[in-house]
Amino acid sequence: MLKKELEDDEKLFYAKIDDKIKLSKTRNKIVYTDFLYETEISKAEKYLKLIKFDKYIFSGGYSEAERKALIIYPEKLTEEMAIKNLANIFSIIRIILPNNLKGTYLHKDFLGGIMKLGVSRDKIGDIIIDKDGADIVVFKENELYFSENLKLLTRFRKSNIDIVNIKDVKKKQEKFEEKQIIVSSMRLDSIVSELANTSRNKAIELIEIGRVLVNHEEIFKPSKSIKIKDIITIRGKGKFIIDSIIRNTKNDRLVIKVMKYS
């Protein structure tokens, strides 16, 4: 039953992409999906290549965005022209916290507040946090709704909330925690076992039930070979970059430097 439901979900996902392509051609205009997760972006890209469709870009409003929408543009436009149109698709809701709260709110505090408005997660892009508050990427068509209603929430009542052009989005500051792991090989199950601090058998189970992603794609093969700079996501455990192989031990095991997103 679960497999069938997953297959049905994928068919629905691809059908929505087909609908967007048809709509763009029919209306001769740019159309776009909701914000997609990294796994959805990977699936969408594979599907578009399969059907040999190339009039699209993925964007979350700025170059470092993680959550992105699939933007489909008509034949009359070039990719460059579509990119120039991003300011008509995305906006920033900028929240500046009062002095006594600056530096105290985490990602979950901003996201939790937005969720109280009754909107679905796919209507919100990245939430970029700094010591003063956050920039929240939204679709331009929803900017007034967010800016007006966030002010009504208790947690943001004393904050300054403004609509900002997507071009002025704050620079994203990635934070990493450096760690070292020792593995017998570059197999996925070996690395996941160390990253998740669990047994090899449990690591294999995590992979086979779809809880492990490599470069934002679900991987179900424990023996997959991992390369330097690959990004491994273990749901519930975090996201990691395989940075470098530091050395070999006397037992010919590998000491690997890993950067964990914090």
Summary of the structure (lengths in Angstrom):
residues: 262
radius of gyration: 21.0
end to end distance: 36.3
largest distance: 65.5
contacts: 738
relative contact order: 0.11
helix: 37%
strand: 31%
